[in-house]
């Protein structure tokens, strides 16, 4: 398996965030961002009927992949 400079596998990070919003960030040891994304997804369900949740979910997958591949930043 190909790993990025972080030592994490980018596709694993993306799949984890696909299953649970923010899980890829936790895999990348980016705890603050992971918790913030999960909270944003839950709040999005409560206040926007899931519209904002879809955006946070997509952002979570892309960000997890980028951080694991060394192209993104950890909070």
Residue pairs with C-beta under 8 A, 6 or more apart in sequence:
1 9
1 12
2 9
2 10
3 9
3 10
3 68
4 10
4 68
4 69
4 70
5 69
5 70
6 28
6 67
6 68
6 69
6 70
8 27
8 28
8 67
8 68
9 68
10 64
10 65
10 66
10 68
10 69
11 65
12 24
12 27
12 68
13 24
13 25
13 27
13 28
13 64
13 65
13 67
13 68
14 24
14 61
14 62
14 64
14 65
14 68
15 24
16 23
16 24
16 26
16 27
16 64
17 23
17 24
17 25
17 37
17 57
17 60
17 61
17 63
17 64
18 24
18 57
18 61
20 38
21 37
21 38
21 40
21 41
21 53
21 56
21 57
21 60
22 33
22 34
22 35
22 36
22 37
22 38
22 41
22 60
23 34
23 64
24 34
24 60
24 61
24 63
24 64
24 65
24 68
25 31
25 33
25 34
25 37
25 60
25 63
25 64
25 67
26 34
27 64
27 68
28 64
28 67
28 68
28 74
29 74
30 67
30 74
30 75
32 75
33 63
33 74
33 75
36 75
37 56
37 59
37 60
37 63
40 52
40 53
40 56
41 53
41 56
41 57
41 60
42 53
43 52
44 50
44 51
44 52
44 53
44 54
44 55
44 56
45 53
63 72
66 72
67 73
67 74
